[in-house]
Amino acid sequence: MKFLLDESADFPLAVVLSDLGHDVKAIVTDYPRSIADEEVLAIAAREERILITNDRDFGELIFRQHRQHAGVILFRLGSEPIEEKAAWLAQILNHYPEQLSNFIVVAENGVRIRRV
């Protein structure tokens, strides 16, 4: 699978995904920094990458402005260690692989999938 990490995402997740054999790019290393959320979403859609972010603004872009995307995983967790976030990510990849083209929200109380 192909993923794009937004600037707000925890960069160590790129290593976790790469170690699992996924194609991973990150805004902080592969694209100009501080680009607008609209451009980040457009890059992810154009390259057919699932966007991983901590930024709730992507929900606005997708659900209100109907922007195209290839899937979004939004982490709404606090300052949990990267190991916990990696465990959530592994759970999503293992249990919801056919749902990755949707808008997935990861919160302390579980995973919520919003179909788009």
Buried (B, 14 or more C-beta within 10 A) or exposed (E): BBBBBBBBBBEBBBEBBEEEEBEBBBBBEEBEEEBEBEEBBBBBBEEBBBBBBBBEBBBEBBEEEEBEBBBBBBBEBEEEEBEEBBEBBEEBBEEBEEBBBBBBBBEEEEBEEBEB
